Amino acid sequence: MGDADYMATGVRIGRLLRSLTRAGRVLVRNGRLELLTSYGREIDSAPLERVRISGRYGAQRALATVDGTRYLLRLGGGHRELLLHAVRTARAKDAAERGVLGN
C-alpha cells in the first residue's frame, strides 16, 4: 500500500439519517477513495472514476457518491476543499498516465 494522497481523520460519515462513524477516516490513495471507521474497518471504497464528490452542503460537509451509494461527510475546517482538490488531482494524474501509456 502506498502513501495516501489525502487523509482526513475525525470525519463523521453518515448514510441518509444513519451515522456510520463519528470519527472515521477518508483516504485517497492508489486511485481509490476509501471510507474507514475509526478502527480502520472499511465502510466503502471505489476507484475514483466511480466516485463523485459534491461540496454544496455547507463549509464543512461534502456528499460522496461511491458506486452509487451516497455518504454525507462532515469534515473539519478546510478539509472539504482539500478532499475535492485531491480527487481532481488524482483523476488528472490517472488520466495522464493512461494517456502516456496509450491504454
VODREN-716479 format. One record per residue (C-alpha): residue number from 1; x, y, z. Coordinates in pm, 1 decimal. Layout:
<recs>
REC   bati          u          v          w
REC    NUM          X          Y          Z
...
</recs>
This chain:
<recs>
REC   bati          u          v          w
REC      1        0.0        0.0        0.0
REC      2      131.9      338.8      -93.7
REC      3      114.6      663.6       94.1
REC      4     -218.0      842.6       86.0
REC      5     -258.4     1141.4     -148.0
REC      6     -514.8     1271.5      100.9
REC      7     -618.6     1170.0      451.1
REC      8     -871.4     1323.8      687.7
REC      9     -937.3     1189.4     1034.4
REC     10    -1219.5     1261.5     1275.0
REC     11    -1473.3     1259.6      992.2
REC     12    -1838.1     1193.1     1072.4
REC     13    -1962.2      958.2      798.1
REC     14    -2332.8      902.1      757.6
REC     15    -2571.8      741.3      516.6
REC     16    -2914.9      904.1      490.6
REC     17    -3009.3      970.1      853.0
REC     18    -2787.0      699.3      997.2
REC     19    -2444.3      778.8     1138.9
REC     20    -2189.4      510.2     1046.5
REC     21    -1898.9      656.3     1242.7
REC     22    -1830.2      976.9     1429.7
REC     23    -1454.0      970.5     1394.8
REC     24    -1385.3      797.9     1064.6
REC     25    -1114.5      842.2      806.0
REC     26    -1128.2      939.5      439.8
REC     27     -834.5      836.8      221.6
REC     28     -744.2      897.3     -141.1
REC     29     -465.3      662.3     -244.5
REC     30     -370.6      442.9     -537.2
REC     31     -650.4      591.2     -747.2
REC     32     -919.9      495.1     -493.9
REC     33    -1136.9      669.8     -237.1
REC     34    -1166.2      478.5       90.0
REC     35    -1407.6      546.3      375.3
REC     36    -1294.4      385.3      702.1
REC     37    -1428.4      361.9     1056.2
REC     38    -1226.6      492.4     1348.1
REC     39    -1099.2      135.3     1393.9
REC     40     -975.1      116.8     1033.6
REC     41    -1252.6     -112.4      906.4
REC     42    -1360.2      -30.7      552.1
REC     43    -1706.2      118.7      512.2
REC     44    -1679.0      153.6      134.5
REC     45    -1422.0      215.6     -136.7
REC     46    -1412.6      251.5     -512.7
REC     47    -1185.0      365.6     -793.8
REC     48    -1202.9      742.3     -838.9
REC     49    -1377.4      710.0    -1175.5
REC     50    -1677.5      566.0     -985.5
REC     51    -1676.6      837.1     -716.3
REC     52    -1846.2     1176.0     -719.4
REC     53    -1785.7     1441.7     -454.3
REC     54    -2019.5     1737.0     -417.1
REC     55    -1934.9     2023.3     -185.4
REC     56    -2269.6     2204.3     -187.1
REC     57    -2374.3     2113.4      165.1
REC     58    -2206.8     2378.1      376.3
REC     59    -1849.9     2473.2      450.7
REC     60    -1763.0     2154.2      637.0
REC     61    -1976.3     1895.8      457.2
REC     62    -1945.9     1700.0      136.3
REC     63    -2168.6     1442.9      -29.6
REC     64    -1967.6     1146.5     -159.6
REC     65    -2132.6      907.8     -403.0
REC     66    -1931.4      585.0     -403.6
REC     67    -2051.1      326.7     -658.1
REC     68    -2399.3      478.5     -638.5
REC     69    -2416.3      484.4     -256.7
REC     70    -2437.8      830.1     -100.6
REC     71    -2247.5      924.7      212.8
REC     72    -2257.9     1255.2      396.0
REC     73    -1910.3     1350.1      515.7
REC     74    -1871.1     1608.6      790.1
REC     75    -1514.6     1727.7      762.4
REC     76    -1320.6     1969.0      980.8
REC     77    -1223.2     2318.0      872.5
REC     78    -1074.4     2337.8      524.7
REC     79    -1072.4     1963.3      465.0
REC     80    -1359.8     1970.2      216.1
REC     81    -1162.7     2180.6      -29.6
REC     82     -854.8     1963.2       23.4
REC     83    -1061.0     1649.2      -49.0
REC     84    -1205.2     1798.7     -368.1
REC     85     -855.9     1905.1     -479.4
REC     86     -705.5     1562.2     -400.6
REC     87     -975.2     1381.0     -600.5
REC     88     -931.8     1613.2     -900.2
REC     89     -552.8     1583.2     -886.8
REC     90     -558.7     1202.5     -860.1
REC     91     -803.4     1178.1    -1152.8
REC     92     -586.2     1406.1    -1366.4
REC     93     -276.0     1206.6    -1276.0
REC     94     -451.1      880.8    -1365.7
REC     95     -574.9     1023.3    -1696.5
REC     96     -226.3     1149.4    -1781.6
REC     97      -72.4      810.4    -1703.4
REC     98     -329.7      632.4    -1919.8
REC     99     -270.0      882.0    -2199.0
REC    100      105.8      832.2    -2186.9
REC    101       69.8      455.8    -2175.0
REC    102     -188.7      455.6    -2452.2
REC    103     -447.7      249.0    -2260.8
</recs>
